[in-house]
Amino acid sequence: MATMLLLGQLLTTILISLLVISPQANRVGGIVANNVRMVGATLDALPAEERNRFIARINASGTFRIQPGYGEPPGADGRPSIIETTVLRALALDLKQQDDMVWRGGGTTQLWVRLRLGKQGYYWLSVAPSPGWTPNGALIGSVALALALSLAAGLALQRRINRPLTALAVAVDAMPDTRLVEDLKTNSPVEIAELARSFEAMATRLASQDANRTLMLAGISHDLKTPLAKIRLALALDPPREDDTTAMLERQLDRMQSMLAQFLDFGRGVDGECIDYVHVRSAVQAAIAVTEADVTVTGPAAINRLYVMVRRQSFERALINLIRNAFDHGEPPVSIDLKANADNVEISVRDNGWGIQNEMLPFVIDPFVRGNPSRPSDGGTGLGLAIVARFAREHGGGLELVNHEEGGLAAILRLPIADH
């Protein structure tokens, strides 16, 4: 906007120079040329004793000054301005016989021109500057004032547009809560209000889709858990004759329940959970207790004082997924290393398996992607790490997978430290 304003002022200045300054300078040059001719004719007509008195009366008027052409005029220490140069050019055209015309810049005073006045020889002539602003100063001042006013208006317009846009961004981040959007619809410019209505309609559609998704997940949970429970009950009442068959069926049932739980976790997301202060080490110990796994926890004593602002149940589910993933797809022993820096806490879950091919590391956290596609399915869904990665993003953190230099895979969960 500032560049456009500057270009506009430059174009305006050029047009003023061509259409206003140049014609006026030519007119002033013509007037000065006529005065020069009249003064020269008057000096030729006056007797010698009257000429000095005539020059003194002209100088006393304060508008037009004349002094003998020898020496230098007072204050001749500068260069003529653009307007003065234009006037000099016009004056030279009108006084073609003055082929030896000489000028001296007057600096902060007036411009002096030496030329012949009739038959009396050379004189220095000057027009006294008008009080107040010079033409150049007035032009520069008007351009600066116009630019300042334009920039002020542009900043005011930008703030008027940016304020509701910022509020709209906050409202979008707060979806599906549409109360902020409702305020924008009534207190914003027409264009922003229309955009707010569009976002409100989108939020309504998303809320409807979420409701349908929740209903579908509830139905899946009910419809699948019931037959699974009946199968378990039938196995308990009438087990197969061979123990291996019973153990195999129970393992498959456990996998089906685990897969169902992961599908529900991934589809449900974090709806309905409140954000709270969660003690990091306590959450890690709770996740280990749920998995009933043999896991070693290491970390400095300072970790015992650290909290994070997260959804507690989602945090524990993420840790459980990392621990189970280490046992299911890696090799024991599994360890958890807790670290912290100025901003984040790092929870590194490491196994001692074969790791993952380096080119696969960026993709393993995507839904339904397994670390080793050539490996036969072990009943996993490929959603465990995707659930953890989504949890980390929603809480301002991240999940990174690295092959440990001593072997095995390390899944590093980073979360911002909360003041508590």
Phi, psi and omega per residue, in radians:
M1 nan -0.733 3.123
A2 -1.106 -0.695 3.115
T3 -1.105 -0.743 3.115
M4 -1.109 -0.700 3.113
L5 -1.123 -0.735 3.123
L6 -1.101 -0.750 3.101
L7 -1.101 -0.692 3.101
G8 -1.104 -0.738 3.111
Q9 -1.156 -0.658 3.108
L10 -1.116 -0.759 3.106
L11 -1.102 -0.699 3.105
T12 -1.096 -0.730 3.128
T13 -1.096 -0.722 3.121
I14 -1.110 -0.765 3.133
L15 -1.121 -0.703 3.103
I16 -1.095 -0.718 3.140
S17 -1.101 -0.736 -3.086
L18 -1.319 -0.707 -2.987
L19 -1.698 -0.336 -3.073
V20 -2.092 -1.000 -3.005
I21 -1.170 -0.822 -3.108
S22 -1.065 -0.850 3.098
P23 -1.056 -0.701 -3.139
Q24 -1.194 -0.661 3.107
A25 -1.128 -0.703 3.087
N26 -1.102 -0.676 3.129
R27 -1.158 -0.736 3.111
V28 -1.121 -0.714 3.103
G29 -1.059 -0.697 3.093
G30 -1.124 -0.719 3.131
I31 -1.120 -0.777 3.135
V32 -1.100 -0.689 3.116
A33 -1.088 -0.742 3.095
N34 -1.089 -0.735 3.119
N35 -1.101 -0.696 3.129
V36 -1.065 -0.788 3.140
R37 -1.110 -0.713 -3.131
M38 -1.200 -0.718 3.116
V39 -1.118 -0.733 3.114
G40 -1.073 -0.763 3.121
A41 -1.120 -0.674 3.131
T42 -1.149 -0.767 3.131
L43 -1.103 -0.621 3.107
D44 -1.170 -0.569 -3.071
A45 -1.444 -0.379 -3.079
L46 -1.429 2.609 3.015
P47 -1.160 2.832 -3.059
A48 -1.019 -0.702 -3.082
E49 -1.268 -0.339 -3.132
E50 -1.535 -0.328 -3.044
R51 -1.118 -0.783 -3.126
N52 -1.123 -0.697 3.102
R53 -1.128 -0.647 3.116
F54 -1.124 -0.760 3.117
I55 -1.132 -0.691 3.129
A56 -1.107 -0.729 3.109
R57 -1.111 -0.681 3.104
I58 -1.113 -0.791 3.138
N59 -1.130 -0.571 -3.130
A60 -1.220 -0.396 -3.136
S61 -1.193 -0.401 3.089
G62 1.438 -0.056 -3.121
T63 -1.749 -0.748 -3.065
F64 -2.153 2.306 -3.103
R65 -2.150 2.441 3.126
I66 -2.341 2.366 3.019
Q67 -2.576 2.759 -3.078
P68 -0.965 2.649 -3.013
G69 -1.415 -0.062 3.089
Y70 -1.452 2.717 -3.126
G71 1.293 -2.944 -3.129
E72 -1.951 2.504 3.120
P73 -1.251 2.815 -3.135
P74 -1.219 2.498 3.063
G75 1.247 0.327 -3.120
A76 -1.470 1.389 -3.066
D77 -2.359 0.247 -3.095
G78 -2.348 -2.991 3.103
R79 -1.994 2.628 -3.135
P80 -1.207 2.636 3.081
S81 -1.347 3.091 -3.141
I82 -1.087 -0.744 -3.137
I83 -1.150 -0.724 3.128
E84 -1.119 -0.676 3.099
T85 -1.093 -0.682 3.108
T86 -1.120 -0.726 3.110
V87 -1.120 -0.732 3.123
L88 -1.080 -0.702 3.128
R89 -1.113 -0.739 3.113
A90 -1.158 -0.680 3.121
L91 -1.127 -0.711 3.128
A92 -1.130 -0.614 3.108
L93 -1.180 -0.658 -3.141
D94 -1.307 -0.537 -3.134
L95 -1.888 1.183 -3.059
K96 -1.126 -0.484 -3.129
Q97 -1.268 -0.210 3.136
Q98 -1.591 1.150 -3.073
D99 -1.310 -0.191 3.119
D100 -1.949 0.539 -3.125
M101 -1.147 2.378 -3.116
V102 -2.160 2.440 3.097
W103 -2.158 2.709 3.060
R104 -2.340 2.258 3.099
G105 -1.208 2.364 -3.103
G106 -1.602 0.052 -3.135
G107 1.109 -2.131 3.127
T108 -1.455 -0.074 3.097
T109 -1.746 -2.475 -3.091
Q110 -1.725 3.012 3.112
L111 -1.600 2.324 3.142
W112 -1.853 2.447 3.090
V113 -2.262 2.257 3.092
R114 -1.795 2.169 3.109
L115 -2.663 3.018 -3.102
R116 -1.487 2.332 3.060
L117 -1.877 1.712 -3.137
G118 1.092 -2.303 3.138
K119 -1.752 0.196 -3.002
Q120 -1.606 0.038 3.120
G121 1.664 -2.807 -3.008
Y122 -1.612 2.445 3.053
Y123 -2.371 2.688 2.969
W124 -1.623 2.239 3.126
L125 -2.118 2.526 3.111
S126 -2.679 2.561 3.027
V127 -1.769 2.202 -3.104
A128 -1.139 2.442 3.135
P129 -1.177 2.544 3.112
S130 -1.296 2.573 -3.138
P131 -1.150 2.712 3.134
G132 1.644 -2.617 -3.059
W133 -1.302 2.475 2.998
T134 -1.341 2.832 3.113
P135 -0.991 -0.752 3.119
N136 -1.113 -0.746 3.130
G137 -1.109 -0.700 3.119
A138 -1.128 -0.721 3.139
L139 -1.142 -0.831 3.134
I140 -1.101 -0.715 3.130
G141 -1.110 -0.712 3.135
S142 -1.165 -0.703 3.105
V143 -1.118 -0.779 3.137
A144 -1.105 -0.714 3.133
L145 -1.135 -0.762 3.127
A146 -1.107 -0.700 3.130
L147 -1.148 -0.753 3.131
A148 -1.092 -0.772 3.121
L149 -1.119 -0.694 -3.140
S150 -1.147 -0.746 3.120
L151 -1.140 -0.696 3.101
A152 -1.086 -0.754 3.091
A153 -1.127 -0.684 3.119
G154 -1.127 -0.729 3.102
L155 -1.123 -0.714 3.096
A156 -1.092 -0.733 3.107
L157 -1.136 -0.719 -3.141
Q158 -1.090 -0.740 3.120
R159 -1.152 -0.657 3.132
R160 -1.122 -0.591 3.133
I161 -1.447 -0.727 -3.053
N162 -1.198 -0.607 -3.088
R163 -1.061 -0.902 3.094
P164 -1.193 -0.529 3.093
L165 -1.151 -0.704 3.079
T166 -1.114 -0.754 3.094
A167 -1.091 -0.635 3.118
L168 -1.156 -0.705 3.097
A169 -1.076 -0.702 3.087
V170 -1.109 -0.723 -3.141
A171 -1.126 -0.683 3.124
V172 -1.135 -0.709 3.111
D173 -1.126 -0.504 -3.102
A174 -1.533 0.017 3.137
M175 -1.024 2.558 0.229
P176 -1.543 0.204 3.072
D177 -1.243 1.957 -3.029
T178 -1.779 0.261 -3.113
R179 -1.183 -0.664 3.105
L180 -1.143 -0.648 3.113
V181 -1.120 -0.638 3.134
E182 -1.083 -0.694 3.093
D183 -1.114 -0.684 -3.135
L184 -1.143 -0.566 -3.102
K185 -1.143 -0.422 -3.077
T186 -1.858 -0.363 -3.008
N187 -2.057 0.285 -3.065
S188 -2.125 2.884 3.004
P189 -0.993 2.820 -3.022
V190 -1.005 -0.767 -3.086
E191 -1.117 -0.745 3.131
I192 -1.174 -0.673 3.113
A193 -1.086 -0.706 3.099
E194 -1.119 -0.715 3.103
L195 -1.117 -0.684 3.106
A196 -1.101 -0.682 3.108
R197 -1.112 -0.681 3.113
S198 -1.114 -0.738 3.116
F199 -1.160 -0.629 3.107
E200 -1.124 -0.723 3.096
A201 -1.109 -0.695 3.104
M202 -1.119 -0.721 3.120
A203 -1.098 -0.657 3.110
T204 -1.119 -0.746 3.119
R205 -1.119 -0.732 3.129
L206 -1.125 -0.690 3.113
A207 -1.103 -0.688 3.109
S208 -1.133 -0.737 3.106
Q209 -1.119 -0.689 3.104
D210 -1.116 -0.703 3.118
A211 -1.099 -0.746 3.104
N212 -1.123 -0.677 3.124
R213 -1.122 -0.764 3.129
T214 -1.088 -0.723 3.117
L215 -1.106 -0.715 3.127
M216 -1.132 -0.751 3.138
L217 -1.124 -0.670 3.106
A218 -1.104 -0.701 3.111
G219 -1.140 -0.756 3.111
I220 -1.060 -0.786 -3.124
S221 -1.045 -0.793 -3.119
H222 -1.187 -0.786 -3.035
D223 -1.233 -0.531 -3.128
L224 -1.573 -0.606 -3.124
K225 -1.188 -0.592 -3.120
T226 -1.113 -0.894 3.103
P227 -1.143 -0.560 3.080
L228 -1.089 -0.735 3.114
A229 -1.122 -0.679 3.124
K230 -1.145 -0.689 3.116
I231 -1.102 -0.763 3.120
R232 -1.078 -0.741 -3.137
L233 -1.115 -0.717 3.123
A234 -1.117 -0.685 3.106
L235 -1.134 -0.648 -3.133
A236 -1.220 -0.653 -3.104
L237 -1.393 -0.646 -3.086
D238 -2.375 1.288 -3.084
P239 -1.189 2.660 3.070
P240 -1.095 2.792 -3.092
R241 -1.165 -0.541 -3.097
E242 -1.716 2.319 -3.136
D243 -1.134 -0.599 -3.137
D244 -1.083 -0.688 3.128
T245 -1.142 -0.725 3.108
T246 -1.085 -0.799 -3.139
A247 -1.109 -0.683 3.132
M248 -1.127 -0.772 3.136
L249 -1.107 -0.703 3.132
E250 -1.154 -0.691 3.097
R251 -1.093 -0.735 3.135
Q252 -1.148 -0.667 3.085
L253 -1.119 -0.723 3.096
D254 -1.058 -0.732 3.140
R255 -1.146 -0.721 3.114
M256 -1.075 -0.737 3.111
Q257 -1.147 -0.688 3.111
S258 -1.132 -0.744 3.109
M259 -1.106 -0.758 3.121
L260 -1.061 -0.725 3.136
A261 -1.102 -0.703 -3.137
Q262 -1.202 -0.708 3.076
F263 -1.048 -0.738 3.140
L264 -1.166 -0.714 3.117
D265 -1.088 -0.767 -3.105
F266 -1.190 -0.698 -3.130
G267 -1.320 -0.601 -3.089
R268 -1.282 -0.624 -3.102
G269 1.215 -2.394 -3.069
V270 -2.073 0.352 -3.115
D271 -1.050 2.340 3.048
G272 1.494 -0.123 3.135
E273 -1.629 2.453 -3.122
C274 -1.671 2.555 3.082
I275 -1.453 2.370 -3.090
D276 -2.592 2.926 3.018
Y277 -1.299 2.211 -3.113
V278 -2.183 2.246 3.097
H279 -1.285 2.188 -2.978
V280 -1.115 -0.935 -3.065
R281 -1.130 -0.626 3.123
S282 -1.132 -0.700 3.112
A283 -1.131 -0.672 3.115
V284 -1.123 -0.785 3.135
Q285 -1.121 -0.645 3.112
A286 -1.137 -0.710 3.120
A287 -1.136 -0.691 3.109
I288 -1.123 -0.672 3.139
A289 -1.127 -0.650 3.136
V290 -1.157 -0.732 -3.102
T291 -1.342 -0.327 -3.109
E292 0.978 0.620 -3.091
A293 -1.759 2.742 3.087
D294 -1.552 1.695 -3.059
V295 -2.209 2.349 3.086
T296 -1.667 2.299 -3.136
V297 -1.959 2.213 3.089
T298 -2.212 2.753 3.121
G299 2.746 2.747 -3.130
P300 -1.164 2.811 -3.127
A301 -1.117 -0.430 -3.120
A302 -1.119 -0.389 3.130
I303 -1.080 -0.481 -3.103
N304 -1.122 -0.280 -3.128
R305 -1.787 0.090 -3.028
L306 -1.668 2.445 3.077
Y307 -2.210 2.735 3.016
V308 -2.248 2.647 3.098
M309 -1.681 1.719 -3.064
V310 -2.515 3.041 2.954
R311 -1.447 2.049 -2.950
R312 -1.010 -0.878 -3.091
Q313 -1.121 -0.687 3.112
S314 -1.142 -0.650 3.116
F315 -1.098 -0.816 -3.129
E316 -1.164 -0.663 3.096
R317 -1.109 -0.675 3.113
A318 -1.104 -0.760 3.123
L319 -1.148 -0.686 3.109
I320 -1.089 -0.734 3.117
N321 -1.081 -0.704 3.135
L322 -1.145 -0.731 -3.129
I323 -1.160 -0.830 -3.139
R324 -1.125 -0.639 3.113
N325 -1.109 -0.661 3.131
A326 -1.123 -0.684 3.138
F327 -1.361 -0.666 -3.066
D328 -1.290 -0.615 -3.030
H329 -2.013 -0.070 3.094
G330 -2.088 -2.676 3.130
E331 -2.365 2.522 3.048
P332 -1.257 2.840 0.031
P333 -1.350 2.665 3.109
V334 -1.927 2.361 -3.124
S335 -2.282 2.678 3.079
I336 -2.123 2.148 -3.135
D337 -1.957 2.183 -3.128
L338 -1.810 2.220 3.088
K339 -2.339 2.908 3.113
A340 -2.681 2.567 2.985
N341 -2.159 -2.815 -3.061
A342 -1.128 -0.485 -3.029
D343 -2.033 -0.627 -2.959
N344 -2.176 2.720 2.934
V345 -1.849 2.441 -3.125
E346 -2.019 2.202 3.090
I347 -1.997 1.848 -3.065
S348 -1.829 2.022 3.107
V349 -1.804 2.017 -3.029
R350 -2.115 2.376 3.006
D351 -1.902 -3.108 -3.134
N352 -2.126 0.626 3.121
G353 -1.487 -2.650 -3.100
W354 -1.572 -0.116 -3.109
G355 1.349 -2.848 -3.109
I356 -2.287 2.544 3.072
Q357 -0.972 2.401 -3.038
N358 -1.028 -0.636 -3.119
E359 -1.231 -0.280 3.131
M360 -1.598 -0.253 -3.046
L361 -0.972 -0.766 -3.114
P362 -1.186 -0.286 -3.000
F363 -1.844 -0.216 -3.055
V364 -1.150 -0.464 -3.120
I365 -1.424 -0.047 3.066
D366 -1.325 2.634 -3.134
P367 -1.048 2.446 3.034
F368 1.146 0.339 3.082
V369 -1.855 2.283 3.118
R370 -1.874 2.658 -3.069
G371 -1.141 -0.552 -3.112
N372 -2.288 1.611 -3.080
P373 -1.085 -0.468 -3.114
S374 -1.331 -0.233 -3.120
R375 -1.394 2.372 3.141
P376 -1.061 2.597 -3.083
S377 -1.101 2.340 3.116
D378 -1.846 0.335 -3.129
G379 1.624 -0.042 3.107
G380 -1.322 2.873 -3.112
T381 -1.854 -0.245 -3.034
G382 1.321 0.349 -3.104
L383 -1.948 -0.212 -3.047
G384 -1.025 -0.939 -3.136
L385 -1.216 -0.557 3.095
A386 -1.110 -0.673 3.094
I387 -1.117 -0.752 3.138
V388 -1.134 -0.766 -3.120
A389 -1.103 -0.724 3.122
R390 -1.152 -0.710 3.080
F391 -1.017 -0.791 -3.121
A392 -1.085 -0.785 -3.131
R393 -1.092 -0.731 -3.093
E394 -1.187 -0.262 -3.140
H395 -2.013 0.356 3.041
G396 1.362 0.319 -3.138
G397 -2.078 -2.608 -3.125
G398 -2.906 2.881 3.097
L399 -2.162 2.272 3.129
E400 -2.228 2.374 3.074
L401 -1.921 2.270 3.121
V402 -2.402 2.517 3.001
N403 -1.396 2.086 -3.072
H404 -1.179 2.508 -3.081
E405 -1.146 -0.395 3.112
E406 -1.710 0.144 3.126
G407 1.889 2.631 3.123
G408 1.545 3.039 -3.124
L409 -1.923 2.400 3.073
A410 -2.001 2.114 3.042
A411 -1.765 2.004 -3.021
I412 -1.856 1.989 3.085
L413 -1.709 2.118 3.138
R414 -1.945 2.325 3.121
L415 -2.410 2.512 3.113
P416 -1.129 2.437 3.086
I417 -1.322 2.404 3.134
A418 -1.829 2.429 3.041
D419 -1.262 2.243 -3.094
H420 -2.564 nan nan
